[in-house]
Amino acid sequence: MKTKKYVIALAIFGGVLFLAQAANQYNLNGEQTSKIERKPFPKPRSY
């Protein structure tokens, strides 16, 4: 029974570490965004 608790605790701890590493790798560069940069629309000239 004691070994079972240790195995469960180790599995939970390993899962938390894995999720923390995956989140860190995903958001490695905080400057990356999905924002689309567009050029300003040219205003029509009035004649």
C-alpha positions in Angstrom: 0.0 0.0 0.0 2.9 2.3 0.8 4.5 1.7 -2.6 1.2 2.4 -4.4 1.0 5.8 -2.7 4.6 6.6 -3.7 3.9 5.6 -7.3 0.8 7.8 -7.5 2.6 10.7 -5.9 5.5 10.3 -8.3 3.1 10.2 -11.3 1.3 13.3 -10.2 4.6 15.2 -9.6 5.9 14.1 -13.0 2.7 15.2 -14.7 3.0 18.7 -13.1 6.6 19.0 -14.2 5.7 17.9 -17.7 2.9 20.5 -17.9 5.1 23.2 -16.6 7.8 22.4 -19.2 5.3 22.3 -22.0 3.8 25.6 -21.0 7.2 27.2 -20.9 8.2 25.8 -24.3 4.9 27.1 -25.8 5.3 30.6 -24.5 9.0 30.8 -24.9 8.9 34.2 -26.6 6.3 36.5 -25.1 6.5 38.9 -28.0 5.0 36.4 -30.5 1.3 37.2 -31.1 -1.3 36.2 -33.6 -2.0 39.9 -34.5 -2.0 40.7 -38.2 -0.2 43.9 -39.0 -1.7 45.7 -41.9 -0.5 48.8 -43.9 -2.8 51.8 -43.4 -5.4 52.1 -46.1 -4.4 54.9 -48.6 -6.8 57.8 -48.5 -8.3 58.8 -51.8 -7.0 62.1 -53.2 -9.5 64.8 -53.8 -9.0 66.7 -57.1 
